[in-house]
Amino acid sequence: MPNIEIKIEGHLYEVDDSLTVLEAARECGYRIPTLCYWNHGHNSLASCRVCLVEIKNPRGSRLFASCVYPVKEVPAAKGFEILISSPLATRARKTAVELLLSNHSKDCQTCAKNGKCELLDVANLTGAETGKYLGEKTSTTLDEIAPGLIRDTSKCILCGRCIERCKEATGIGILGFENRGFKTIVAPIGNRSFSEVPCLQCGQCVNVCPTGALSEKREIDLVDEAFAQGKYVVCQVAPAVRAAISEEFGHKIGEENGEGKMVAALHRLGFKKVFDVNFGADVTILEESHELLERIRKKSGVLPQITSCSPGWVNYLEYFYPELIPHLSTCKSPHEMQGALTKSYFASKENLDPKDIFVVSIMPCTAKKYEAKREENRATSYHDVDAVLTTRELALLIKRSGILYDELKEESFDSLMGESSGAGVIFGVTGGVMEAALRTAYHTLTGEEYKKVDFTEVRGFKGIKEAEIVIGDQVIKVAVASGAINAKPLLEEIKAGKSPYAFIEIMGCPGGCLNGGGQPFVKPSLLPQEGKDILDTYLEKRANILYSIDEKKVIRQSHNNPEVIALYKNYLGEVGGEKAEKLLHTSYNNHRDRYPSKE
């Protein structure tokens, strides 16, 4: 790539001429504060003005937003110099932050971003004063209606990250700037609630919000109430949580598999049983693979079959492509299956009344909060899952209880629904459901175990991946998509009758559950050097934890999980049988006309 010589703070550097001043400065070892910038400029609107730098040239000096100003405009050869710490630049950045603080809520102690607020970080860095500019504040909207998300405009700094992220990740663009001037807010059209628009509840907007303007709707109080009422409270943990939970306690991204400490903490918190949702994932694979093979064998079977594990993706289909619902697997997601089994299979084993059991799912996902409230997910007379806590909520619960996470001795999941295969754990990363299903489908079709086990063809963070898998004398074409925006081309192919695939995996969040809306926040300052995308960095590190767990497992195919074998032998009967159908499968709805436009 063409290079250019620039001068920063009196020192000469050679950088790629395609970079912005902010990107070049980071490559050269300087940190320029910013708020609207995220994911290497994909979400930068140059709106916060916190990254202002002074650029000198032979004719004088001016301030520029470094996140969008190209280095090719400031060549050292023509006498240009970038000044980060000059009095003009530091005063300008301080004033920009003080103006943001003047219209900002100050209830930091109760804020969901307490301890991780980027606005507070830059305020400390610039020396900004909170009471410098006083006066009227923009009217506040507090939206707490939706099951998964909360929007509080009193904490919004109008950076626009969430707006861009929604478009980039889902292709929908639920959020935008409403009103003008001092009355401007970020909201769904007409300042509607998230519950009044086709929001996927995926929480990608929450992940990029620098303040507490967007957050998950916490359900810790529901869990507290269940304990207080003397309920038999059990929890079940998704695979992606163990890959990230340690980040909440100061560990570097990808540094530690937090499974053992996490289970120990959950036992100390008082949960009667701590189950592994990887068990539910193994059950899902048996049911889903059986469903797929039945569709392939029947000439009238609706193909391609599409996975149903991601509630954000299911929401997308119900809102925008309801005519394709017959292609969606009827399998519940793993935690819903496991919740149903807890209130039936486990209840019968322990001689418990399902009404006395309170099931808590620990998830990387905010959309799971909505999924748990769906009326279709009631295998018994009660909801399969009673409360959903995100990875961040679990960390808060552990810290609130005074448990010293890093001093815990590792413990194992409880039996009956605690054993899992390696296939179950890779559900947490894009391509994992597909790989797990193929491992079992190979056995079902050929009667043999697939010796290689790893289907690396469907791994990686590319938005859409395609592969041809040879199983016996059959060639099965499959596709994997992550991020709802990447679902659209695959769905349009199906609509046009041109889809070549038998099986498609779709995850609502880019990268899969590892990047769910309830995972630990990652600050832009922790992202890698420019030229690398977000999916090639912290998600890869989290994914490596799950792949490492899979590789170390003695049992790596779902159909060989002894607890799953016992479940079918002693309780469910046949895979895809009548009892399994009642407990483990669900239905979907046409929501295309759910939100008519308001005139």
C-alpha positions as CSV (number, residue, x, y, z in Angstrom):
1,M,0.0,0.0,0.0
2,P,1.2,3.6,-0.7
3,N,2.8,5.2,2.3
4,I,3.1,8.8,3.4
5,E,5.3,10.6,5.9
6,I,3.6,12.5,8.6
7,K,4.7,14.5,11.7
8,I,3.0,14.0,15.1
9,E,4.2,15.9,18.1
10,G,7.5,16.8,16.4
11,H,8.3,13.2,15.3
12,L,8.2,11.8,11.8
13,Y,6.4,8.6,11.0
14,E,5.6,6.6,7.8
15,V,2.0,5.3,7.6
16,D,-0.4,4.0,5.1
17,D,-1.9,6.9,3.3
18,S,-5.4,5.4,3.4
19,L,-5.7,6.0,7.2
20,T,-7.3,8.7,9.1
21,V,-5.3,10.9,11.5
22,L,-6.8,9.0,14.4
23,E,-5.9,5.6,13.0
24,A,-2.4,6.7,12.1
25,A,-1.9,8.2,15.5
26,R,-2.9,4.9,17.1
27,E,-0.4,3.0,14.9
28,C,2.3,5.4,16.0
29,G,1.6,4.9,19.7
30,Y,-0.7,7.8,20.5
31,R,-4.1,7.6,22.0
32,I,-6.5,10.4,20.9
33,P,-9.7,10.2,23.0
34,T,-13.0,9.6,21.1
35,L,-16.6,8.6,21.7
36,C,-18.4,8.3,18.4
37,Y,-15.6,6.2,16.8
38,W,-16.0,2.4,17.0
39,N,-14.8,-0.6,15.1
40,H,-12.2,1.2,13.0
41,G,-14.4,4.0,11.8
42,H,-17.3,1.9,10.6
43,N,-19.5,3.7,13.1
44,S,-17.8,7.1,13.1
45,L,-20.0,10.2,12.4
46,A,-17.5,12.7,13.7
47,S,-20.2,14.0,15.9
48,C,-18.7,14.0,19.4
49,R,-15.7,16.3,18.6
50,V,-13.7,14.6,21.4
51,C,-11.0,13.6,19.0
52,L,-10.1,17.1,17.9
53,V,-6.4,17.7,17.1
54,E,-4.6,20.8,16.0
55,I,-3.1,20.6,12.5
56,K,-0.4,23.2,11.7
57,N,0.7,24.2,8.3
58,P,2.8,27.1,6.9
59,R,-0.3,29.2,6.7
60,G,-1.6,28.7,10.3
61,S,-3.4,26.2,12.6
62,R,-6.9,24.7,12.6
63,L,-8.8,22.1,14.6
64,F,-10.0,18.9,12.9
65,A,-11.9,15.8,13.9
66,S,-9.1,13.2,13.7
67,C,-11.5,10.2,13.2
68,V,-12.4,11.3,9.7
69,Y,-9.6,13.5,8.6
70,P,-7.3,11.7,6.1
71,V,-3.6,11.6,6.6
72,K,-3.1,12.2,2.9
73,E,-4.2,15.8,3.6
74,V,-1.4,16.4,6.1
75,P,1.9,15.4,4.5
76,A,5.0,16.3,6.5
77,A,6.7,17.1,3.2
78,K,4.5,20.2,2.8
79,G,5.1,21.4,6.3
80,F,2.0,19.9,8.1
81,E,2.2,18.8,11.7
82,I,-0.4,17.0,13.9
83,L,-0.5,18.3,17.5
84,I,-2.4,16.2,20.0
85,S,-1.3,17.9,23.3
86,S,-1.1,21.5,22.2
87,P,-3.1,24.0,24.4
88,L,-5.5,24.6,21.5
89,A,-6.3,20.9,21.1
90,T,-6.5,20.0,24.8
91,R,-8.8,23.0,25.5
92,A,-11.1,22.1,22.6
93,R,-11.4,18.5,23.7
94,K,-12.1,19.5,27.3
95,T,-14.8,21.9,26.1
96,A,-16.4,19.3,23.9
97,V,-16.7,16.8,26.8
98,E,-18.0,19.5,29.1
99,L,-20.7,20.3,26.7
100,L,-21.7,16.7,26.5
101,L,-21.8,16.5,30.3
102,S,-24.0,19.5,30.5
103,N,-26.9,17.6,28.9
104,H,-26.1,14.3,30.6
105,S,-27.8,12.4,33.5
106,K,-25.5,12.2,36.5
107,D,-26.9,9.1,38.2
108,C,-23.6,7.2,37.7
109,Q,-24.0,5.0,40.8
110,T,-27.1,3.2,39.4
111,C,-26.0,3.3,35.7
112,A,-25.6,0.0,33.8
113,K,-22.3,1.3,32.5
114,N,-20.9,2.1,35.9
115,G,-17.2,1.3,35.8
116,K,-17.2,0.9,32.1
117,C,-18.5,4.3,30.9
118,E,-16.5,5.7,28.1
119,L,-17.8,9.2,28.7
120,L,-16.4,9.2,32.2
121,D,-13.1,7.9,30.9
122,V,-12.7,10.8,28.5
123,A,-13.9,13.2,31.1
124,N,-11.1,12.0,33.4
125,L,-8.6,12.1,30.6
126,T,-9.5,15.6,29.4
127,G,-10.1,17.1,32.9
128,A,-13.6,18.1,32.0
129,E,-15.8,19.6,34.8
130,T,-19.4,18.5,35.2
131,G,-20.8,21.8,36.3
132,K,-19.1,24.1,33.7
133,Y,-22.2,24.6,31.6
134,L,-25.6,24.7,33.3
135,G,-29.1,25.2,32.0
136,E,-32.0,23.4,30.4
137,K,-31.6,19.8,29.4
138,T,-33.2,17.9,26.5
139,S,-36.5,16.2,27.4
140,T,-36.0,12.6,28.4
141,T,-37.5,9.4,27.1
142,L,-37.3,6.3,29.2
143,D,-38.3,3.2,27.3
144,E,-38.6,0.1,29.5
145,I,-41.4,-1.6,27.7
146,A,-39.5,-4.1,25.5
147,P,-38.5,-7.4,27.2
148,G,-34.8,-7.2,26.4
149,L,-33.7,-3.6,26.1
150,I,-33.9,-0.3,27.9
151,R,-33.4,3.1,26.2
152,D,-32.7,6.2,28.4
153,T,-32.2,9.3,26.3
154,S,-31.0,11.3,29.4
155,K,-27.7,9.4,29.0
156,C,-27.4,9.6,25.2
157,I,-24.6,11.7,23.8
158,L,-25.8,11.5,20.2
159,C,-22.7,9.7,19.0
160,G,-24.7,7.7,16.5
161,R,-22.8,4.4,17.2
162,C,-26.0,2.5,17.8
163,I,-27.6,3.8,14.6
164,E,-24.7,2.7,12.5
165,R,-24.3,-0.6,14.3
166,C,-28.0,-1.6,13.8
167,K,-27.6,-1.0,10.1
168,E,-24.3,-2.8,9.9
169,A,-25.2,-5.8,11.9
170,T,-28.9,-6.3,11.0
171,G,-29.5,-4.3,7.8
172,I,-32.7,-3.0,9.3
173,G,-31.8,0.4,10.9
174,I,-34.3,0.6,13.7
175,L,-32.7,3.6,15.2
176,G,-32.1,7.1,13.9
177,F,-31.9,10.8,14.9
178,E,-35.3,12.2,15.7
179,N,-36.1,16.0,15.9
180,R,-33.6,18.8,15.3
181,G,-31.3,21.0,17.2
182,F,-31.5,20.9,21.0
183,K,-34.5,18.5,20.9
184,T,-32.5,15.8,18.9
185,I,-32.6,12.3,20.4
186,V,-31.8,8.8,19.1
187,A,-34.9,6.7,18.8
188,P,-36.9,4.4,16.6
189,I,-39.1,6.4,14.2
190,G,-41.6,8.6,16.0
191,N,-39.8,8.0,19.3
192,R,-41.6,4.7,19.6
193,S,-40.7,2.0,22.0
194,F,-38.5,-0.9,21.0
195,S,-41.6,-2.9,21.5
196,E,-43.5,-0.9,18.8
197,V,-41.0,-1.5,16.0
198,P,-39.6,-4.7,14.4
199,C,-36.5,-4.6,16.7
200,L,-34.7,-8.0,16.9
201,Q,-33.8,-7.4,20.6
202,C,-30.3,-8.6,19.7
203,G,-28.6,-5.9,21.7
204,Q,-25.9,-5.1,19.2
205,C,-26.8,-1.4,19.9
206,V,-26.1,-2.0,23.6
207,N,-22.7,-3.5,22.9
208,V,-21.5,-0.3,21.2
209,C,-23.2,2.4,23.3
210,P,-20.4,4.3,25.2
211,T,-22.7,5.3,28.0
212,G,-25.8,3.8,29.7
213,A,-28.3,5.1,27.2
214,L,-28.9,1.6,26.0
215,S,-28.8,-1.4,28.3
216,E,-30.3,-4.9,28.8
217,K,-33.4,-5.1,30.9
218,R,-32.1,-6.7,34.1
219,E,-34.0,-9.7,35.7
220,I,-31.9,-10.1,38.8
221,D,-34.8,-8.9,40.9
222,L,-36.9,-11.9,39.5
223,V,-34.2,-14.3,40.7
224,D,-34.0,-12.6,44.1
225,E,-37.7,-12.9,44.4
226,A,-37.7,-16.6,43.5
227,F,-35.1,-17.3,46.2
228,A,-37.1,-15.3,48.7
229,Q,-40.2,-17.3,47.9
230,G,-38.4,-20.6,48.6
231,K,-38.6,-21.8,45.0
232,Y,-36.4,-24.6,43.8
233,V,-34.1,-22.4,41.7
234,V,-31.9,-24.0,39.1
235,C,-29.7,-22.3,36.5
236,Q,-28.4,-23.4,33.1
237,V,-25.4,-21.7,31.4
238,A,-24.9,-21.2,27.6
239,P,-21.6,-22.1,26.0
240,A,-20.5,-18.6,25.1
241,V,-20.8,-17.4,28.7
242,R,-17.8,-19.4,29.8
243,A,-15.6,-17.9,27.1
244,A,-16.2,-14.4,28.3
245,I,-17.2,-14.3,32.0
246,S,-13.6,-13.9,33.2
247,E,-13.3,-10.6,31.3
248,E,-15.8,-9.2,33.9
249,F,-13.2,-9.9,36.6
250,G,-10.2,-8.3,34.9
251,H,-8.9,-11.1,32.7
252,K,-7.8,-10.3,29.2
253,I,-10.0,-11.4,26.3
254,G,-9.5,-15.0,25.5
255,E,-7.2,-15.5,28.5
256,E,-9.3,-18.0,30.5
257,N,-12.0,-20.6,30.1
258,G,-14.2,-19.4,33.1
259,E,-16.3,-22.6,33.3
260,G,-15.0,-24.1,36.5
261,K,-15.0,-20.8,38.5
262,M,-18.3,-19.8,37.1
263,V,-20.0,-23.1,38.2
264,A,-18.4,-22.7,41.7
265,A,-19.8,-19.2,42.0
266,L,-23.2,-20.3,40.9
267,H,-23.2,-23.0,43.6
268,R,-22.2,-20.4,46.2
269,L,-25.0,-18.1,45.0
270,G,-27.5,-20.8,46.2
271,F,-28.7,-22.4,43.0
272,K,-30.0,-25.9,43.7
273,K,-28.6,-27.3,40.5
274,V,-26.2,-25.8,37.9
275,F,-26.8,-27.3,34.5
276,D,-24.9,-26.9,31.3
277,V,-26.9,-25.7,28.2
278,N,-24.4,-27.7,26.2
279,F,-26.5,-30.7,27.2
280,G,-29.6,-28.9,25.7
281,A,-27.5,-28.2,22.6
282,D,-26.7,-31.9,22.2
283,V,-30.4,-32.7,22.5
284,T,-31.1,-30.0,19.9
285,I,-28.7,-31.6,17.5
286,L,-30.4,-35.0,17.7
287,E,-33.8,-33.5,17.1
288,E,-32.6,-31.1,14.4
289,S,-30.6,-33.7,12.5
290,H,-33.5,-36.1,12.6
291,E,-35.8,-33.3,11.3
292,L,-33.3,-32.5,8.5
293,L,-32.9,-36.1,7.4
294,E,-36.7,-36.6,7.4
295,R,-37.0,-33.6,5.1
296,I,-34.3,-34.9,2.8
297,R,-35.8,-38.4,2.6
298,K,-39.3,-37.1,1.9
299,K,-39.8,-35.6,-1.6
300,S,-42.3,-33.2,-0.1
301,G,-39.9,-32.1,2.6
302,V,-39.4,-28.3,2.8
303,L,-35.7,-27.5,2.0
304,P,-33.5,-25.9,2.9
305,Q,-34.0,-26.3,6.6
306,I,-32.8,-23.3,8.6
307,T,-31.6,-23.5,12.3
308,S,-33.8,-21.9,15.0
309,C,-31.3,-21.5,17.9
310,S,-31.0,-17.7,17.6
311,P,-34.0,-15.8,18.8
312,G,-32.8,-12.6,17.2
313,W,-32.7,-14.4,13.8
314,V,-36.2,-15.9,14.5
315,N,-37.5,-12.4,15.1
316,Y,-36.0,-11.3,11.8
317,L,-37.8,-14.1,9.9
318,E,-41.1,-13.5,11.6
319,Y,-41.0,-9.7,10.9
320,F,-39.6,-9.7,7.3
321,Y,-39.9,-13.2,5.7
322,P,-42.9,-14.9,7.4
323,E,-43.7,-16.7,4.2
324,L,-40.4,-18.7,4.7
325,I,-41.4,-20.0,8.2
326,P,-41.9,-23.5,6.9
327,H,-38.1,-23.6,6.2
328,L,-37.4,-22.9,9.9
329,S,-36.6,-25.9,12.1
330,T,-39.3,-26.5,14.7
331,C,-36.7,-27.3,17.3
332,K,-36.7,-24.9,20.3
333,S,-33.4,-23.3,21.1
334,P,-31.1,-25.3,23.5
335,H,-32.0,-23.4,26.7
336,E,-35.7,-23.6,26.0
337,M,-35.4,-27.3,25.4
338,Q,-33.5,-27.7,28.6
339,G,-35.9,-25.6,30.6
340,A,-38.8,-27.8,29.3
341,L,-36.8,-30.9,30.4
342,T,-36.0,-29.4,33.8
343,K,-39.8,-29.0,34.5
344,S,-40.6,-32.5,33.2
345,Y,-37.7,-35.0,33.1
346,F,-35.8,-33.5,36.0
347,A,-39.0,-32.8,38.0
348,S,-40.1,-36.4,37.7
349,K,-36.6,-37.7,38.7
350,E,-36.5,-35.5,41.8
351,N,-40.2,-35.8,42.6
352,L,-40.8,-32.0,42.3
353,D,-43.8,-30.1,41.2
354,P,-43.0,-28.0,38.1
355,K,-44.7,-25.0,39.6
356,D,-42.1,-25.0,42.4
357,I,-39.1,-25.0,40.0
358,F,-37.7,-21.7,38.8
359,V,-35.4,-22.0,35.8
360,V,-32.8,-19.3,35.3
361,S,-30.9,-19.2,32.0
362,I,-27.4,-17.5,31.9
363,M,-27.1,-16.3,28.4
364,P,-24.8,-14.1,26.2
365,C,-28.0,-12.7,24.6
366,T,-30.6,-10.1,25.3
367,A,-33.1,-11.6,22.7
368,K,-33.3,-14.7,24.9
369,K,-35.3,-12.5,27.4
370,Y,-38.0,-12.0,24.8
371,E,-37.8,-15.7,23.7
372,A,-38.4,-16.9,27.3
373,K,-41.7,-15.0,27.4
374,R,-43.1,-16.4,24.1
375,E,-46.3,-18.3,24.8
376,E,-45.2,-21.0,22.4
377,N,-42.5,-22.0,24.8
378,R,-44.6,-23.6,27.5
379,A,-44.2,-27.3,27.3
380,T,-45.8,-27.7,30.7
381,S,-48.4,-25.3,32.2
382,Y,-45.5,-22.9,32.8
383,H,-42.9,-21.1,30.8
384,D,-39.9,-23.3,30.1
385,V,-37.6,-20.6,31.4
386,D,-38.6,-18.1,34.1
387,A,-35.7,-15.6,33.9
388,V,-32.8,-14.8,31.7
389,L,-29.6,-13.2,33.0
390,T,-26.9,-12.0,30.6
391,T,-23.2,-12.6,31.2
392,R,-22.9,-9.1,32.5
393,E,-25.8,-9.6,34.9
394,L,-24.2,-12.8,36.2
395,A,-21.0,-11.0,36.9
396,L,-22.9,-8.3,38.8
397,L,-24.7,-11.0,40.9
398,I,-21.3,-12.6,41.8
399,K,-19.7,-9.2,42.7
400,R,-22.8,-8.2,44.7
401,S,-22.5,-11.3,46.7
402,G,-18.9,-10.6,47.7
403,I,-17.6,-13.8,46.1
404,L,-13.9,-13.5,45.2
405,Y,-14.1,-15.0,41.7
406,D,-10.4,-15.6,41.1
407,E,-10.0,-17.4,44.4
408,L,-12.6,-20.0,43.7
409,K,-11.7,-23.6,43.1
410,E,-13.2,-25.0,39.9
411,E,-16.3,-27.1,40.2
412,S,-18.3,-29.2,37.7
413,F,-21.8,-28.9,36.4
414,D,-24.4,-31.1,38.1
415,S,-25.3,-34.4,36.6
416,L,-28.5,-35.5,34.8
417,M,-28.2,-32.5,32.5
418,G,-24.7,-31.4,33.1
419,E,-22.7,-33.7,30.7
420,S,-22.1,-32.5,27.2
421,S,-20.1,-33.3,24.1
422,G,-17.7,-31.1,22.3
423,A,-20.3,-30.5,19.7
424,G,-22.5,-28.8,22.3
425,V,-19.9,-26.3,23.3
426,I,-19.2,-25.0,19.8
427,F,-22.9,-23.8,19.5
428,G,-21.5,-20.5,20.9
429,V,-19.6,-19.6,17.7
430,T,-20.9,-19.0,14.2
431,G,-20.8,-22.3,12.3
432,G,-20.9,-24.3,15.4
433,V,-24.5,-25.5,15.1
434,M,-23.8,-26.6,11.5
435,E,-20.7,-28.4,12.5
436,A,-22.3,-30.2,15.4
437,A,-25.3,-31.2,13.2
438,L,-23.1,-32.6,10.5
439,R,-21.1,-34.7,13.0
440,T,-24.4,-36.4,14.0
441,A,-25.9,-36.4,10.5
442,Y,-22.9,-38.2,9.2
443,H,-23.4,-41.0,11.8
444,T,-27.2,-41.2,11.1
445,L,-26.7,-41.5,7.4
446,T,-23.7,-43.8,7.3
447,G,-23.9,-45.7,10.7
448,E,-20.3,-44.7,11.2
449,E,-18.4,-42.1,13.2
450,Y,-16.8,-39.3,11.2
451,K,-13.1,-39.9,12.1
452,K,-12.0,-36.3,11.3
453,V,-14.8,-34.8,13.5
454,D,-13.9,-31.2,12.6
455,F,-15.8,-29.7,9.8
456,T,-13.5,-26.7,9.4
457,E,-15.2,-25.7,6.1
458,V,-17.9,-23.9,8.2
459,R,-15.6,-22.1,10.6
460,G,-14.5,-18.5,10.5
461,F,-16.1,-15.1,10.8
462,K,-17.0,-14.4,7.2
463,G,-20.6,-13.1,6.9
464,I,-21.7,-16.0,4.7
465,K,-19.8,-19.3,4.4
466,E,-20.7,-22.1,2.0
467,A,-19.5,-25.7,1.9
468,E,-20.2,-29.1,0.2
469,I,-20.1,-32.0,2.7
470,V,-19.7,-35.6,1.4
471,I,-21.6,-37.9,3.7
472,G,-21.6,-41.5,2.4
473,D,-22.8,-41.4,-1.2
474,Q,-24.5,-38.0,-0.7
475,V,-23.2,-34.5,-1.3
476,I,-25.0,-32.0,1.0
477,K,-24.6,-28.3,0.3
478,V,-24.8,-26.1,3.4
479,A,-24.5,-22.4,4.2
480,V,-23.7,-20.4,7.4
481,A,-24.6,-16.8,8.0
482,S,-24.0,-14.6,11.0
483,G,-25.5,-11.1,11.5
484,A,-29.1,-10.7,10.3
485,I,-27.9,-8.5,7.5
486,N,-26.3,-11.6,5.9
487,A,-29.5,-13.6,6.2
488,K,-31.2,-11.6,3.5
489,P,-29.3,-12.8,0.4
490,L,-29.8,-16.4,1.5
491,L,-33.5,-15.8,2.1
492,E,-34.0,-14.0,-1.3
493,E,-32.5,-17.1,-3.0
494,I,-35.0,-19.3,-1.2
495,K,-37.9,-17.0,-2.2
496,A,-36.7,-17.1,-5.8
497,G,-36.5,-20.9,-5.7
498,K,-32.8,-20.8,-6.4
499,S,-31.3,-22.0,-3.1
500,P,-28.9,-24.9,-3.7
501,Y,-28.6,-25.7,0.1
502,A,-30.1,-28.5,2.2
503,F,-29.3,-26.9,5.5
504,I,-28.6,-23.3,6.6
505,E,-27.4,-22.0,9.9
506,I,-28.2,-18.3,10.7
507,M,-27.2,-16.4,13.8
508,G,-28.6,-13.0,14.5
509,C,-25.4,-11.5,15.9
510,P,-22.2,-11.2,13.8
511,G,-19.9,-13.9,15.0
512,G,-22.6,-15.8,16.8
513,C,-23.4,-16.0,20.5
514,L,-19.8,-15.0,21.4
515,N,-20.8,-11.5,20.3
516,G,-24.3,-11.5,21.9
517,G,-25.8,-8.4,23.2
518,G,-25.3,-9.5,26.8
519,Q,-21.6,-10.2,26.6
520,P,-18.9,-8.1,28.4
521,F,-18.3,-4.7,26.9
522,V,-15.2,-4.2,24.8
523,K,-13.9,-0.6,24.7
524,P,-12.6,0.7,21.4
525,S,-9.2,1.4,23.1
526,L,-8.9,-2.3,23.6
527,L,-9.5,-3.1,19.9
528,P,-6.4,-4.0,17.8
529,Q,-4.3,-1.9,15.5
530,E,-6.0,-0.5,12.4
531,G,-6.5,-2.7,9.4
532,K,-8.0,-5.6,11.4
533,D,-11.7,-6.0,11.8
534,I,-13.4,-6.6,15.1
535,L,-14.4,-10.1,14.1
536,D,-10.8,-11.1,13.5
537,T,-9.8,-10.1,17.1
538,Y,-11.7,-10.5,20.3
539,L,-14.3,-12.9,18.8
540,E,-11.5,-15.1,17.5
541,K,-10.0,-15.2,21.0
542,R,-13.3,-16.1,22.6
543,A,-13.9,-18.7,19.9
544,N,-10.6,-20.3,20.5
545,I,-11.7,-21.1,24.1
546,L,-14.7,-23.0,22.8
547,Y,-12.8,-24.9,20.1
548,S,-10.2,-25.8,22.8
549,I,-12.9,-27.2,25.1
550,D,-14.3,-29.2,22.1
551,E,-10.9,-30.6,21.2
552,K,-10.2,-31.8,24.8
553,K,-13.5,-33.6,25.1
554,V,-13.5,-37.4,25.0
555,I,-17.0,-37.3,23.5
556,R,-17.3,-34.9,20.6
557,Q,-20.5,-35.9,18.9
558,S,-23.9,-35.1,20.4
559,H,-25.4,-38.6,19.8
560,N,-22.7,-40.1,22.0
561,N,-23.5,-38.0,25.1
562,P,-24.4,-40.7,27.8
563,E,-26.8,-38.4,29.6
564,V,-28.6,-37.7,26.3
565,I,-28.7,-41.4,25.5
566,A,-30.2,-42.0,29.0
567,L,-32.8,-39.2,28.5
568,Y,-34.2,-40.8,25.4
569,K,-34.0,-44.4,26.7
570,N,-35.6,-43.6,30.1
571,Y,-37.9,-40.7,29.3
572,L,-38.4,-39.4,25.8
573,G,-38.4,-42.5,23.7
574,E,-37.5,-42.0,20.0
575,V,-35.8,-39.0,18.6
576,G,-38.5,-37.0,17.0
577,G,-41.1,-39.0,18.7
578,E,-44.4,-37.9,20.2
579,K,-43.0,-36.9,23.6
580,A,-40.0,-35.2,22.1
581,E,-42.3,-33.3,19.8
582,K,-44.4,-32.0,22.7
583,L,-41.5,-30.9,24.9
584,L,-38.8,-29.9,22.5
585,H,-40.5,-28.4,19.5
586,T,-42.3,-25.1,18.9
587,S,-44.1,-22.9,16.4
588,Y,-43.7,-19.4,14.9
589,N,-45.8,-16.5,13.9
590,N,-46.3,-14.0,11.1
591,H,-45.4,-10.6,12.6
592,R,-45.1,-8.7,9.3
593,D,-48.2,-6.7,10.0
594,R,-47.6,-6.4,13.7
595,Y,-46.4,-2.8,13.5
596,P,-48.5,-0.7,11.1
597,S,-47.1,2.7,10.2
598,K,-48.4,5.6,12.2
599,E,-49.6,8.5,10.1
